Amino acid sequence: MPGDSPDGTDQAISDLSRLPPKPRIVAGILLMAGGAAATVVLWGKGVVFGFTALAAVVGLFLLFSGIADLRRHAKRKAMLESVRDRKEEILRAMIDAKKAGRNPLRLLNEKGIHEMELRTWLLNEMKARENS
C-alpha cells in the first residue's frame, strides 16, 4: 500500500530533514542550486523532469528549516545561559511562591521559562533544596 513504506525519494527527504541545522542549510543550497540549474538546462530542450524541480523545492525547504533551527538553537542557548545566571534568584522565587501557596510552574511561565527540560531541572533543584 502507498504510504506503508517510504520509497527512495521519501526516504532521502526524510534523512535530509534530520540533518543538523548547518549541514541541512548546505544541503538545501546545493539541492536548490542543482535542481534549479538542471531544470533551466532541461527546460530549453523542452524537457523538465519532476525530480529536478522537486530537488529545487526540497532544497528551499531544507534551507528555511535549517535557518529556523539555527535560530531556535541560538534562542535556546541564550535561555539556558540566562537561567544558569539567574538560577539562585529563580529558585528562591519558586520556593517563596510555593510557601505562599502559589504554583511554581506559573512563576516560571511569568518569567518566560517554557522549555520542559529547564522547568524539570528547576523543579528538581527546588525539591532538593526543600528536602535538605
Secondary structure, DSSP 4 states (H G I P E B T S, - for coil): -TTTS--HHHHHHHHHHTS-HHHHHHHHHHHHHHHHHHHHHHHHTT---HHHHHHHHHHHHHHHHHHHHHHHHHHHHHHHHHHHHTHHHHHHHHHHHHHTT--HHHHHHHTT---HHHHHHHHHHHHHHHH-
